[in-house]
Amino acid sequence: MKNVAKKIGAISLVTLSGMASPWAAAEAEDSGWYGGASVGQSRAEIDDDRIGRSLLASGFTAVSISDDDRDIGYKLFGGYQFNRIFSLEGGYFDLGKMGFTAVTTPAGELQGSIRLKGLNFDAVGTLPLTEKLSLLGRAGLNYAQAKDSFS
């Protein structure tokens, strides 16, 4: 799997370099700092069947399982556009907190939650097709952190 990731990364870098070289002398007005934010709904797929099987293996039966599988996620990002077709961008994202509550027999309750957030750093290539339409490609690194808790 590591070799596949290395090959994909190398191919992406070569492709991006090839795309960038014809336009490397883009006008100075196409460069500069930029930033932005995005907000939207995050969704998780909570495997209720797996939770039920895990409880059963521990001697409990799930009477009901309720999921909290949606939250508001957001991303803050900024970067530097070197020319019309190449920029470097970094960002912070928080996908929110999701979880579940399982009511069990014998009487009890299992609660689980997870919070997802992280950082990204990307090389972004833009290939103008027309005045108002461009292709966008991105390759980069992502650090994601998942903090979970069960009680």
N, C-alpha and C positions, 0 to 999 in steps of 0.2 A: 504494500500500500504506500510506503514511503517513496519507493521508486516512481510510482505513478504520479504522486504529488510533485516530486522534483521535476519530472518530465513535463507535466502540465505547466508548472511555474516557469521553466526554461522556455517552453514554446510560447507562453504568454508574453514573456519579456522580449523575445525576439520579434514576435508579431507587433507588439507595441512600439518597439524601436523602429521597425520597418515602416509603421504607419506615421511615426513622428518625423522621420528624416526629411521627407519632401516639403514639409511645412515648418521646418525648424526656424526659418527666418520670418516667422509671422510678425505682423505689425506690433509695435510696443503697446498700443492701446488694447490689445487682446490679453495683456498680462495684468496680474494684480491679486490682491487678497480677496477672499470671499468667505462668507459664512451663512449658516442657515439652521433651520430646525424643522423637524417633522413630528407630527403627533398622529396616532391612529390606534385602532383596536388590536390588541394582541390576543391570540387564542392558543390554547394548549389542548392536546388530546390526552385525556386522562383515561387510563386503561382500567375501568371498573372491574372487568372480569379478572384481571391479574390481581387486583387488590383483594377481591373475594376469595381467590384461590390461596393467596398468601395468608389471609385470616383463617381459612379452613385448615390449612397446614399447621397453624398454631393453636387449633382447638376452638376457634370461634366461627360463628356463622354471621355473615353480613345480612342484617335485616333490611337496611337501606343505605345507599351511598349517594350523597349529594355533592355535585362538583361545582367549584368556583373556577371555571375554565376560561374566563375572559377578564382582561384588565386594559387599562390605557397604557400604551407604550409610547416612548418618545426617543428622538435622536437629536443631538446637537453636533454640528460638524463645521469645519472650517478648512480652508486650504489655500494654496497658492497656484494660480494658473500662470504657467510659464509662457505659454503662447496659445494660439487658437485651439490646439489639439491636445495639449498635455498639461496635466496638473497633478499635484500631490495633495491628498486630503486625509485628514484625521477626524475622528469623532468619538463620542461617548453615546452609548445607547442603554436604555433601561426598558425592558419588555414587561415589567410589572411583576405582580405576585399572583400566583394561581394555587389552588389547593383542592382538598376534598375532606369530607367528614363521613365516616362510616359508622353507623350504629350497629352494635353487635349483640348476639346472644352467645353466652351469658352476657348479662347487661353490662354494657361498656360502650366506649366510643374511641375510634382511632381518627386522629386528625393529622393531615399532612399538608405541607405547603412548600413552595419553591419560589425563589425570586431570581430573575435572570437579568444580568447587566454585563457590560463590557466595553472594550475599546476597539477601534479599527484604524488602520493606516493603509491607504490605497493609492496606487498610481491609476489615474483616470485618463483614458484616451477618448477623444471626440473626433469623429470623422464627419465633416460637413458634407451632406449630400445635396442639399439645396440651401437657399437663404434661410428657410425656416425649419429644416429637418436635418437631424444629424444622428449618426450611430454613436452609441456610448458603450465603452468597454471599461471594465475595472478589474484589477487584480491587486491583491494585497494580503495583509495579515489581520487576524482577528483574535483578540483575547476575550473569552467569555467566562463569566463566573456564575455558577449556579449554587445558591445557598438554600439548602432544604432543612426542614425540621419536621419531626413526627412526635406526637404525644398521644 
